[in-house]
């Protein structure tokens, strides 16, 4: 029996963890023991507890009570608390997801104790080191022994940094690198069978007659001019197209809107009759919104990818993306407000006949990952 310590702390990680936990419970329960640790990085009930209930993720054995929210202090607290857990649990490996402070802290704590690090969603690169996520994912990859990449592009990115698949015994110096597909595709296929129309009925939404809008990245919310520009572009799009836009509002975004918009701007944005601002949506509700909208406007890596899973085009409110395949395929456009009009790009994307080939595996990534962990460790 191999003991795997799974470290999670943010909404995308809860969702990804559901796929691995489900695979362990279904096919590997006699061979893999999973100990779940919740770093506490997302502490709001709407961003945390609801996902454990909805996605049937096993209850964390440990949950950290973080007091810091600044990047460095938060990372330091997770490092300190996790080291204590590692001393008690003595796992065979530590499994981390994605690119958050939790992910990097887990990779550092484990590698310092010479415990193999398993990185799921390895090899992604935006090539923008001003993003905290870019630093986190690069450092985590260089600490990892088993690297599971969602696409071949991610494998190629690792090779450029001299992280290549080794035929020797698995270690941080001789890592194993796999293109395994995306476990989020596993989840989207699995949970899409469970969605209903309840959130559409609740908000009077007509299928394929509304846009889904999400925004939470500091690069958009923490800069007043950028935030005001995005709000203005969204309102212009609504006015010109007379389309309903649904906006599940992230707590950070809500705070930023009140900080950076004048009372007149805030009122114009939040009270527009065609802009439906709702509470942060659960994963099941987000799937329902993604499946039934016409198009997605987002700065979220996960949401732009889920839009692709459900064959919806997306306007990405960033100057770069780690999911370059979606843009290359023509299913998404990067929108930088300094030189691109959201309205123009919407009309252009709407006029295209877009194809959505299978870029992210076959929906069985979690099974492959669990089998490989057993083979290599």
C-alpha positions in Angstrom: 0.0 0.0 0.0 1.5 3.3 -1.1 0.6 6.4 0.9 0.1 9.5 -1.2 -0.4 12.9 0.5 -2.6 15.1 -1.6 -2.2 18.8 -1.0 -5.0 21.1 -2.1 -6.1 24.6 -1.2 -7.9 26.4 -4.0 -11.0 25.9 -6.1 -9.3 24.4 -9.2 -7.4 22.0 -7.0 -10.6 20.7 -5.3 -12.1 20.0 -8.7 -8.9 18.2 -10.0 -8.6 16.2 -6.8 -12.1 14.8 -7.3 -10.9 12.9 -10.4 -8.0 11.3 -8.7 -9.9 10.5 -5.5 -12.7 8.9 -7.6 -10.2 6.8 -9.5 -8.5 5.6 -6.3 -11.9 4.7 -4.7 -13.1 2.9 -7.9 -10.0 1.0 -8.9 -7.0 1.4 -6.6 -8.4 1.4 -3.0 -6.3 -1.7 -2.0 -3.1 -0.3 -3.4 -3.2 3.5 -2.8 -3.9 5.3 0.4 -4.7 9.0 0.0 -4.3 11.4 2.8 -5.8 14.8 1.9 -4.4 18.0 3.3 -6.3 21.3 2.9 -3.9 24.3 3.0 -6.7 26.7 3.8 -5.7 29.0 0.9 -9.3 29.4 -0.1 -11.2 29.9 3.1 -14.6 31.2 1.9 -17.3 28.5 2.2 -18.5 29.3 -1.4 -14.9 28.8 -2.7 -14.1 25.7 -0.5 -16.4 23.6 1.6 -19.2 23.4 -1.1 -16.8 21.7 -3.5 -16.0 18.9 -1.1 -19.7 18.2 -0.6 -20.7 18.5 -4.3 -17.8 16.6 -5.8 -17.7 13.8 -3.1 -14.1 14.5 -2.2 -13.0 12.6 1.0 -12.8 14.9 4.0 -9.3 16.3 4.6 -7.4 14.7 7.4 -5.7 18.1 8.0 -6.9 21.6 7.4 -4.6 24.6 8.0 -5.9 27.8 9.5 -3.9 30.4 7.6 -3.7 33.9 8.9 -1.6 35.4 6.1 -2.9 36.4 2.6 0.3 38.0 1.2 2.0 35.6 -1.2 5.3 35.1 0.7 3.8 34.9 4.1 1.0 32.5 3.0 3.6 30.2 1.3 5.8 30.3 4.4 2.8 29.3 6.7 1.9 26.4 4.4 5.5 25.2 4.3 5.8 25.3 8.1 2.5 23.5 8.8 3.1 20.9 6.0 6.5 20.0 7.3 4.9 19.0 10.6 2.3 16.8 8.8 5.0 15.1 6.7 6.9 14.2 9.9 3.7 12.5 11.2 2.4 10.9 8.0 5.7 9.9 6.3 4.1 9.5 2.9 5.7 7.8 -0.1 5.0 10.8 -2.2 3.3 14.3 -2.2 0.8 15.0 -4.9 0.2 18.6 -6.0 -2.0 20.3 -8.7 -1.5 23.3 -10.9 0.2 26.5 -9.9 -0.9 28.1 -6.7 1.0 29.1 -3.6 -0.2 25.8 -2.1 1.3 23.9 -5.0 4.8 25.5 -4.7 4.8 25.2 -0.9 4.0 21.5 -1.2 6.7 20.8 -3.7 9.3 22.7 -1.7 8.4 21.0 1.6 8.4 17.5 0.1 11.6 17.9 -1.9 13.5 19.3 1.2 12.6 16.0 2.9 13.5 14.0 -0.2 9.9 12.8 -0.7 9.0 12.4 -4.3 6.7 15.1 -5.7 4.0 14.2 -8.2 2.9 17.3 -10.2 -0.4 17.0 -12.1 -0.8 19.7 -14.8 2.9 20.0 -15.2 4.6 21.8 -18.1 2.2 24.7 -18.5 3.8 28.0 -19.4 2.4 31.5 -20.0 5.9 32.9 -20.4 5.0 35.8 -18.2 6.9 35.7 -14.9 5.0 38.7 -13.6 2.2 36.2 -12.9 2.7 34.5 -9.5 1.3 31.3 -11.1 4.2 31.1 -13.6 6.8 31.2 -10.8 4.9 28.6 -8.9 4.5 26.2 -11.8 8.1 26.5 -12.9 9.6 25.9 -9.5 7.2 23.0 -8.9 8.2 21.3 -12.1 11.8 21.5 -11.2 11.2 19.9 -7.8 9.1 17.0 -9.2 9.9 13.4 -9.9 6.7 12.4 -11.7 5.3 15.0 -14.0 1.9 14.5 -15.7 1.3 16.9 -18.6 -2.2 17.6 -20.0 -0.9 18.2 -23.6 2.1 17.5 -25.8 2.9 21.2 -25.7 3.4 21.0 -22.0 5.9 18.1 -22.5 7.7 20.2 -25.1 7.9 23.1 -22.6 9.6 20.9 -20.0 12.1 19.6 -22.6 13.1 23.2 -23.3 14.0 23.5 -19.6 15.9 20.2 -19.7 13.2 18.3 -17.8 12.9 15.1 -20.0 11.6 11.6 -19.4 14.3 9.4 -17.9 14.5 5.6 -18.3 16.3 5.3 -15.0 14.7 4.9 -11.6 12.3 7.8 -10.9 13.8 10.7 -8.9 14.0 14.5 -9.0 17.2 14.2 -10.9 15.8 11.6 -13.3 12.1 12.5 -13.6 9.4 10.7 -15.5 7.4 12.9 -17.8 4.0 11.8 -19.3 1.5 13.3 -21.7 -1.6 11.9 -20.0 -4.4 14.2 -21.0 -6.3 16.5 -18.7 -8.1 15.3 -15.6 -10.4 18.3 -15.9 -11.7 16.7 -19.0 -12.3 13.6 -17.0 -14.3 15.7 -14.5 -16.2 17.6 -17.1 -17.4 14.4 -18.8 -18.3 12.8 -15.5 -20.2 15.7 -13.9 -21.8 16.9 -17.1 -24.1 13.9 -16.8 -25.3 15.2 -13.5 -26.2 18.8 -14.4 -29.8 20.0 -14.7 -31.4 23.3 -15.7 -31.9 24.6 -12.2 -29.4 27.5 -12.4 -30.9 28.5 -15.8 -34.4 28.5 -14.4 -33.3 30.4 -11.3 -31.8 33.3 -13.3 -34.3 33.2 -16.2 -31.6 32.2 -18.7 -32.4 30.8 -22.2 -30.0 28.2 -23.6 -27.5 29.5 -26.1 -28.9 33.1 -25.6 -26.5 34.4 -22.9 -22.8 34.9 -22.4 -20.8 33.7 -19.3 -18.4 36.2 -17.8 -15.8 35.5 -15.1 -12.9 37.6 -13.8 -10.7 37.2 -10.8 -7.0 37.6 -11.7 -5.1 40.3 -9.9 -3.7 41.5 -13.3 -7.3 42.6 -14.0 -8.8 43.3 -10.7 -6.0 45.1 -8.9 -5.3 47.7 -11.5 -8.0 50.5 -11.6 -7.6 51.5 -15.2 -7.6 47.9 -16.5 -10.6 47.0 -14.4 -12.6 50.1 -15.5 -11.7 49.3 -19.2 -13.0 45.7 -18.9 -16.2 46.8 -17.3 -16.7 49.4 -20.0 -16.0 46.8 -22.8 -18.5 44.4 -21.2 -21.2 47.1 -21.0 -20.5 48.1 -24.6 -20.9 44.5 -25.8 -24.1 44.1 -23.9 -25.5 47.3 -25.3 -24.6 46.7 -28.9 -25.6 43.0 -29.0 -28.5 43.2 -26.5 -27.3 39.9 -24.9 -27.6 38.8 -21.3 -24.3 38.3 -19.6 -24.1 36.2 -16.4 -21.3 37.1 -14.0 -20.6 34.8 -11.1 -18.6 37.3 -9.0 -15.4 36.3 -7.2 -15.0 37.8 -3.8 -11.7 39.5 -4.9 -13.5 41.1 -7.9 -16.4 42.4 -5.8 -13.9 44.1 -3.4 -12.0 45.5 -6.4 -15.1 46.9 -8.1 -16.0 48.9 -5.0 -12.4 50.1 -4.6 -11.6 51.1 -8.2 -14.9 52.3 -9.7 -16.5 55.6 -9.0 -20.0 55.4 -7.5 -21.5 56.3 -10.9 -19.4 53.6 -12.7 -20.2 51.0 -10.1 -23.9 51.7 -10.3 -23.9 51.7 -14.2 -22.1 48.3 -14.2 -23.8 46.5 -11.3 -27.4 47.6 -12.1 -27.5 47.0 -15.9 -30.6 45.0 -16.6 -28.8 42.6 -18.9 -25.9 41.9 -16.6 -26.8 39.3 -14.1 -24.4 39.3 -11.2 -24.7 36.1 -9.1 -22.8 34.5 -6.3 -19.8 32.3 -7.0 -21.1 29.2 -8.7 -20.5 25.6 -7.7 -18.7 23.4 -10.1 -21.9 21.7 -11.2 -23.6 25.0 -11.8 -20.6 26.3 -13.7 -20.7 23.3 -16.0 -24.4 24.0 -16.6 -23.6 27.6 -17.5 -20.7 26.6 -19.7 -22.7 24.0 -21.6 -25.7 26.3 -22.2 -24.1 29.7 -22.9 -23.3 31.0 -26.4 -19.7 32.2 -25.5 -17.4 32.6 -22.6 -15.5 35.8 -21.5 -12.9 34.9 -18.9 -9.5 35.4 -17.4 -9.5 31.9 -15.9 -7.3 29.2 -17.3 -9.8 26.5 -16.1 -12.9 28.2 -17.4 -11.4 28.8 -20.9 -10.5 25.2 -21.1 -13.9 24.0 -19.8 -15.5 26.2 -22.5 -13.5 24.3 -25.1 -14.6 20.9 -23.6 -18.2 22.0 -24.2 -17.4 23.4 -27.7 -17.9 27.1 -26.7 -15.6 29.8 -28.0 -14.0 32.1 -25.5 -12.7 35.6 -25.2 -9.7 35.5 -22.9 -9.1 38.7 -20.9 -5.3 38.3 -20.8 -2.3 39.1 -23.1 -1.2 35.4 -22.9 -2.5 32.0 -21.9 -1.0 28.7 -20.8 -3.6 26.9 -22.9 -2.1 28.0 -26.2 -3.7 25.1 -28.1 -7.2 26.7 -27.7 -6.0 29.9 -29.3 -4.0 28.1 -32.0 -7.1 26.1 -32.8 -9.1 29.3 -33.3 -11.6 28.6 -30.5 -10.4 31.5 -28.4 -9.0 35.0 -28.7 -6.7 36.9 -26.4 -8.2 40.3 -25.6 -5.8 43.0 -24.3 -7.8 46.2 -23.8 -5.1 48.5 -24.9 -5.4 47.6 -28.6 -8.3 45.1 -29.0 -12.0 45.7 -28.8 -14.0 43.0 -27.0 -17.0 43.8 -29.2 -15.0 43.4 -32.4 -13.5 40.1 -31.3 -16.9 38.8 -30.2 -18.3 39.5 -33.6 -15.4 37.9 -35.4 -15.4 34.8 -33.2 -19.2 34.5 -33.5 -18.9 34.6 -37.4 -16.4 31.7 -37.5 -17.1 28.0 -38.0 -14.9 26.6 -35.2 -13.9 23.0 -34.9 -13.1 21.5 -31.5 -10.8 18.5 -32.0 -9.9 16.4 -28.9 -6.8 18.1 -27.6 -7.0 17.0 -23.9 -7.0 13.2 -23.9 -9.8 10.7 -23.8 -11.3 11.3 -20.3 -9.3 8.6 -18.6 -6.3 10.6 -17.3 -6.9 9.8 -13.6 -6.8 6.1 -14.2 -3.5 6.5 -16.2 -2.0 8.6 -13.4 -2.9 6.2 -10.6 -1.5 3.2 -12.6 1.7 5.1 -13.4 2.2 6.1 -9.7 2.0 2.5 -8.7 4.4 1.4 -11.4 7.0 4.1 -10.7 6.9 4.3 -6.9 
